[in-house]
Amino acid sequence: MRLPVLAACSQPADSPVEAPIAPMASAVLAGVDLTKPVRVGGNEPFWSIELTGMEMVYSGVDRPEQRAPQPAANVQGTVAAFAGTTTAGNPLKVTLTATECSDGMSDREYPLSALVEIGEETLTGCAASASAFAAASESGRVVDTVQPAA
């Protein structure tokens, strides 16, 4: 009597199964796509940080410009943080919070509040996408006219 032979196909034990690579989800906070250029700014003293996607560029009145590589945003709930070290050796941390913000000098309303720590200094200000800053009027909300896709 002959017994039927069953064969099963399987991968060899030494061949790992690769998981599919998930596309990087965009980091959106208060309608601002943090994978796109973002502008952060404050006054007294006047300063700004451009988050270009590649660099964090700090500048201010009577202050030397400093640059640091920009990491991906570390987003937790309604807060996003970027941290690095400038080419001048200063630690630079930018924390954005999804809370409406006023710069205190204009009638503009920004979608994000900002806390910046650079070296020994702590600065507070507001933030929005760079495109919203460019299109903003002297008063009102500073937001993109086209919201990023979810």
N, C-alpha and C positions, 0 to 999 in steps of 0.2 A: 504494500500500500504506500502510495506516495502522499507526503504532506505538502500542502501548498506553501510556497516560500513568499514571505511578505518582505518587501523592502521599503524603507522610509528614506526620504530625502531630507537631509539636514546639513547645516553648515558645519564645517569642522570646528572642533572646540577651540582651536587657536586663532580663529578668524573672528574678530570683534564685529558686532553689528553697530554701524554708525547711525546715530540719531539724526534725523533731518535738521538742518540748520534753520531756526526760526528767524524771520526777518526782524531787524531791530525796530521795536515799536517807537514811535516818536514820543518824546517826553513833552506833554502839554500841561501847562500850569496856568489856570485862570484864562484860558484861551490863547496863551502865548506858546508857540512851538519852540521849545528850548534847543532843538536841533538846528534852528535857523538863527541868524544874527539877532542879538538882543542888546539893548542899550540900557545901562544903569547910570543914574546920575543923582547928584545932590548938590546942596549949596551950603554956604557958610562953613567951610570954604567950598568954592565951586570945584567939583571933581566929576569925572565920568569913567566908566569902564565899558569897553566894547567887548562883548563876547562874540567873536567872529565865527566860531565853530572850530577854529584851529588854535586861537590864542585868546587870552584875557589881556586887554590892553588898558592899563590904568593911566590917566593923565589928570592934571589939575592946574589951576592958576598957581604960578610960582612953584610948581612941583615937577620933578623930572618924570618923563614917561617911563613906565615899567611894563614889561611884557612877561607873560608866563604861558606855558602850554595849557590849553583848555581841555580838561578831561570831560567825559560824558557826565551829564547831570546825574546826581544822586538824588532821586525823587522819592520822598516818603510822605504820602498823604498830600497836604497842601504846602509842603516845603521842598525846595530844591536847593542843593548846595554844589558848589564848584570849589575845589581847593588845589593849590599848586604853589610853586616857588618862583618868584620873578628872577629874571636874569641878573638883577642886582642882589639876589640872595635873600630877599624878603618873603616871608610867607604871605600868601594872598588867598583869602577865603571870601567867597561871595555867596550869601544865603538869600534866596528869594522866597517870599511868602505870598500866597494867593489872598491878598487883602488889598482893598482899594487904598490908594495912596495919593496924597497931595504934597507937592514940593514946598508948599508954604509961600511961594513967591508968585505963582501964576494961578489961573483959574482952571488948570488942567487936572484931570483925574486919571491916574495910572492904574493898571490892573494888578501890579505887583509892588510890594514893599521890599526894600533891600537893606541888608546889613552887610557891611564890608569891613573886613579886618585885613589891614595891610601893615606889616611890620608891627609896631606898637600902637598904631592908630586904629580907632573904630569909627566908621562913618555910617550914617543912615541916609537913605534916599528912596527913590522910586525906580521902577523899571517897566519896560514894554518892548515889543519887538522893534528892531531898528527901522523897519518899514513903517510902523505906526508912528514912531517919532518923526520920521521924514514927512509924513502926511498930516501931522497934527496941526490944528489951528492954535490960536492963542488961548482958547478956553475949551472946556468940554472934555469928553473922554478920549484918551489916547489909546485907540485900538485899531487893529487892521480892519479894513472894510470887508475883506474876504477872510472868514475864519478858517483855520487849518482843519483839514479832514480828520475825523476821529478814527 
